[in-house]
Amino acid sequence: MSGHSKWANIKNKKGAADAKRANVFTKIGREIAVAVKAGGPDPNINSKLRDVIAKAKANNMPNDNIVRGIKKASGDLNAVNYEEITYEGYAAGGVAVIVRTLTDNKNRTASDVRHHFDKCGGNLGTTGCVSYMFDKKGVIVVEKGDVDEDSMMEIALEAGADDVVTDEDVYEIYTQVADFESVKQAIEGNKSLVVLSAELTMIPSNTVKVDAETEVKVRRLLDMLEENDDVQDVYHNAELTEEEEEE
């Protein structure tokens, strides 16, 4: 299915814009540490670590940093243990926001996230207050390369994917959570395809239109959250202007 990518527009993903932020490597380093502790240092048998490494490379993280992060997490028994905590709330204009964090200090992170919401005209809510508006999906981003749209659709659907969206120079393959790993393995096993990233993400079932004044407040909140070292992912259901989204 051709069309503008809902995933690219809705999720503040770690792409070219985020790669400019000084904290992007810190965030990925935390994910590497969590993945290693959960499944070991070998990406061949630790699919979560393999996915984080793919994300690291997509963000131009030097290979030395990746290797160093894996060694540190696997060899240092006194390394910091990070806990994953998800926060939910509303930005200005009733925009639903989900914030996924990895933290070594729950009190600090909760205080920071609440402060960000309050400062930008929103409010932090309770667990479940907005997550029902989102569907958890697998998203696999693949380079177009020499593979045409029809071929990509056939490969993906045969592997068990739900849909394929064409977006500029990549294909975005959507899956159910239960099918994510098997589809990812099938795509990775195809020699004609180059996987840029693979992750489970939150897709909103409906979006919210905001006026220009509200959009400024929403963007400010999203930026503040993304710049927080503890925040790994931010999802929202605002329809933001396309020209701003591509900056």
Disulfide bonds with the S-S distance in Angstrom:
none
